[in-house]
Amino acid sequence: MLPFSFGCAAAIHCGCRLYVGLRATLRFIFWTLNNFYCIPVHFCWLFVLQPFKWFATSTYWLMEGIMFQWLLSMVALWSYSAGYHVVELGDDVWDLINERTLVLFNHQSTSDVPLIMAAFNSRKGLSNNIMWIMDHVFKLTNFGIVSWTHGDFFIHGGKEHREASLLDLGNHLQKFYIPRKRKWLVLFPEGGFLRNRKPASQKYAQKNNLPMLENVALPRVGALKVIMDNAAAVRHDDSSDRIKYLLDVTIAYPGGRPLDLQTIFGGWRPSCDTIFHYRRFNIEEIPRDEEELTKWLYTRYEEKEAMLQDYYDNGTFPDALTPHAAEYQPENVCRLTGARVVHDPLEFILRHFFFISSTYIWICILYWVYKTLFQLI
């Protein structure tokens, strides 16, 4: 019986690997096609909407924002369809959707952004009102072009670009973020993925007698300082065009093993829950002096380090305020229960129908134009 049992186990294992490989191949094909029929259509409709940009600017950006959200829902489906869910803990922040809010994320891998899009896509009216601050390399990708037309900012790293890039960010906030009435502003203070930033971060910490962090990298304060100077409200300022809140979000992958974009595309890893832990602060309570702001930000990342290490060691996320965080914590804030982010399948179906049918329409239009020109020639 023993050889037979081994044979059955081997056959089952082989069958499972074959299923996972076939499933990953089909997913790669589908999501590749998804990019080909969604992004060109997006730009075709933006071309049609160009007159609104000159004669009804607010209407144009409203419609562009809606279409941008529809594209983000395609990205959200990548992870959601593979069973890679987002679980939300910490402060309830969803009453701030229509408030000017700065959102800080720790950055671990290429899967961070698709999962963030998945979490945001579940909230109506949010994704179309966001401006992202991303590394300039992202601009060279297919979705980076979409982000560029949306008005996102691409920041250059490195000492040689630092001053010029921060100056450009300040100008961008004044010319795009505020006039276009974007609400949430997303920033990754570490300036890159953890695996890339960690060696330099630890070297800098050792040199400057700072904590040695393993689960996050020391954040860079430059972009945050520019945002505080150019777009944040001051104490007792009721102006609606200024940032009034800051969300500090900690992304925690199970076992400390981040997903990546290839895994989300292929779906070969078992389904899992990635934790988004939210903490909200009133912007007027955050220091504006650069030295004090740096200390404040470093403290937040020391707290992230402790929470992540506790989660990796014990398997449960510590959802409790630290003494430092409690100092800034607003009163009467509800707490999230750790529920998974849920999407409406009907929205996914309708948006796919829109993009597929639009692809057919634009192919017919382009064929008619080509045929007409050919006959004229």
N, C-alpha and C positions, 0 to 999 in steps of 0.2 A: 504493500500500500504506500510505502514511503516514496519510492520513485514516482509513482503516479501522482502523489500529492505535490511533489516538486514540479512535475511536468505541468500540472494544472495551474500552479502559482506562476510559473514562468510564462505560460500562455496568457494568463490574465494580465500580468505585468506588461507583456508585449502588446496586448490589445489596448491597454490603457495608454501606453506611450504612442501607439498609432493614432488613437482617438485625439489625444492632446496635440499631436503634430498636425493632423488633418484640420482640427479646429483652428489652430494658430494660423495655418496657411490660408484658410477661408477668411479669417478675420483680417489678415494682412491684405488680401485681395479686396475685400469689401471696403476697408477704411482708406485704402489707396484710391479706389474709385470714388469714394465719398469726397475726398479732397478735390478730385478732378471735376466733379459735377457741382460742388458747392462754391468753391472760391471763384472760379471764372464767372459764374452766374451772379455772385455778389457784386463783382466789379461791373458787370453789364448793367445791372439795375442802378448802381451808383452813377453810371454814365447817363442814364435816362433822367436821373434826379438832379443832374448838375444845374439846370436852370433855377431850381429852388435855392441852391447854394448862394446865388447872386441876388435873387429877388425876395426870398423868404428864408433867411438863414436859419432861424430857429426851427422852422418846419423841416428843412433839410436835415439838420442834426438830429432831430427827433426820429425821422424815418431811418437815417443811417444807424442810429443807436439801436433801433428795433431789429434791423437786419443783422447788426453786429451780434446782438443777443441770440438770434437764430443760429448764427454760425457757432457761437459758444455752446449752444445746446448740442450741436453735432459732436463737439469735443467732449462734452459731459457724458455723452452716450458711450464713448470709447471705454471709460472705466466702469460705468454703471452696468453695461451689458456683460462685462467680464466678472461681475460680482465683487469689484473693488469699491467698497462703500466708504462714505465719510460719516463718522460719528461725532456729534457736537457736544462738547462739555463746556463748563464755565459759565460766564455771564451770558444772559440773553441779550443779544445785540441787534435783533431784527426789528426793533422799533426805530433804528437809526438809518434805515434804508434811504430815507429822503433827507438825511442830514449830511452836511459836509463832514467827512470822516477820513482820517488817515489810518491805513491798515498796514501793520508790520507783520511779516512772516519770516520765520527761520527757513533757510533754504537748504534742502538736502539732495534733491535729485531732479531729473527731467520730468518726473511724474508729479511734482508739486503743482505746477500750473494747471494741468488737466484736472486734478482733483479740486483745486481752488475753483476752477470754472464750474465743476460739477456742483460744488456746494453753493456757489452764487446763483447758478442757473435755476435752482429750486425756488428762489425768491423772486416773485414777480416784480418787474420794474427796477431790478438792481443791476444786472449785467450790462445793460445799455447805458448806465450812468456811471461807469467806472473808467478811470484813467490809470494805466499801468506804467510803472517805471521799471524798465528791463535793461539787461545788458545789450550793448549795441550789436553783438553777434546774432541775437535773435532776429534782428531786422532782415537778415539775409535769408531767412526761412520763408516758406510760402505763407504761413500765418503772420509772419512779421510784417509782410507787405500790407495785410489787412489791418494790423495794429497801427501801422504808420498812417494810413488813411483815416483811421479812427481818432488820431491825435495823441497816441501814447508817446512816451518819451523814452529814448534809447540812450543810456548813459555809458560813457567810456570809462573803463577802469585804468589803473596805472597812474603813477605820479606825473608822467608827462602830459596826461590829459585832464588831470583832476580839476585844476582851477577853471579851465575853459569849459569843462563839462558841467560843473556846478553853476557857473554863470549862465550857461544855456538853459539849465533846469529852471533857474529863477525866472528867466524870460519866458520860458514855455508855460510856467504856471500862470503868469500874468496874461499871456496872449491866448492860451488854449483852455487850461483847466477852469479858470474862473469864468471867462466869457461864455464858454459852451455849457456852463451850468452842470458840469460833472459833479457827482456826489462823493463817491468813494475813490480814494487815491491809494494805490497798492505799491508798497516798497519792500524790497528784500535788503535789510541793512547789512547783512554779511557780505554782499557784493559778489556772491558766487556760490556754487555748490559746496557742501561741507567737505567732501573728499578732496576738493581742489584748494580750499581755503584753510583747512585745518593745520597743515605744516607751518605755513606763514603765521597763522594766528598764534600757535603755541610758541613759536620763536619770538614773536613780538611780546607775548605775555611773559616769557622768561626774562627777556631783556628789560622789561618795565615793571617787574614785580607784580604782575597781574595774575589772576587765577588761571590755571591750566585747564581749559575746557576740552572735553572729549566728544560731547554730543551736539555741540553748536560751535560756531566760530565767533571770535570777538567781532562785534558789529562795527561798522564804519559810521561815523556821526555826520559826515559832510552833507549828504543829501537831506537828512532829517533836519539839520540846522537851516538849510536853504528853505525847506518847506515851512518850518516854523517862522522864519523871517518874512516870507513872501505870501503865505496863504493861510496862516493860523490866526484865529481870533485872539484878541487880548482880553484881559479880565473885564467883565461887565460889557463886553462888546456884543451887541445883538444883531450885528450885520449878518445877513443870511448868506453872503458870498464868501465867508471865511470858515475854515475848518474849526469845528467845535469839539470834536471827539477824536480819541485815538484808540484803536483796537490793537492789542498785542496778541497775536495768534501763534500758538505753538503747534506745529505739525509733528505727530508721533506715529511712526510706522511700527507695526507689531514686531517685537524682537529686535528692534533697531535695524531692520533690513528694509531700506527704502525700495519701493517699486521704481521702475524706470519707464521711459516712453515705449521702448520695445516690448516690455512685458505687458503694458496696458494694451498695446496694439495686438499682441499675440494671445494674451490671456492664458499663458501656460502655467503661471503660478496659481496655487489654490486661492479661492476667494478669501478676502480678509477685510478687516475694518481699519481704516486710518483715522486717528483721532485728531480733531481740530479743537484745541482748547482756547477759549476766548476770554480776554480780560479787557474791560473798557475803562477808559480814563477821560476825565474832562480835560480838554486841551489847556485850559487856563492854569491848571495845577502843575503842568510840566515845565521844568526850568527852561529858560531861553538863553542864559549865559552858556557859552560853548563848553566850558569846563564842567559846569553843573549838569548840563544836558548829557555829556559823555558819561558822567558817573551814573546818572539816572538810567541811561540805556544799558550800560554794563551791568547794572544791578538786575535789570529785567532778564538779561541773558544768563546771569548766574542762577536766577530762579528757573529759567528754562532748563538749564543743565541739570539742576537738582530734580526737577519734575520728570525729565526724560530718563535719568538714571534710575529713579524710583520705579518708573514704569517698566523699564527693561529688566530690572532685577526681580520685580514682584508680579508683573503681568497685569497690574491694575493701575490706572492713571490716578495720581493724587489730585483730586479736585478740591483743593482747599486753598484759601488765600494765605500767602506768606505775610509776615509782619510788614515787609516793605510795601507789598502791593496794597495791603489794607489801608495804608496811610493815604493813598490816592483814590481808594475805591468809592464810587458814588453810592449814596444811600438808596434803599428801596429798589435795588436791581434784582430782577428775577434770575433764577439759575436754570440752565439747560439740564435735561435729564439723561443725556447720553443716548438719545434716539438717533437712528440712522437717517441720513438725508434721503428723502423720497422724491422721485420725479413722476410726472404725469405721462404715462406711455402714449396717450393720445396726442400730446404736444409733439413728441418725437415723430410719430407717424405723419402728422399734418405737415411738419416742417420738412421731412424727407419728401413728401408728396410735392410740396412747393418747389424744392430745389430740383427734383427730377423733372417735373412738368416744365419748369422754367428752362432747364437744359434743352428739352425738346423744342420749346418755343424759340429759343435763341439760335439753335441749329437751323431751324426752318428759316428764320429771318436772315441769317448769314448766308444760307444757301440761295435764298431769293436774291440777295444783294449780289452775290457772286454770279449767279445766272444772268441777272440783268446787265451787269457790267460786261460780261462776256459777249452778250448779244449786241451791246452797243459798240464794242470794239470790233 
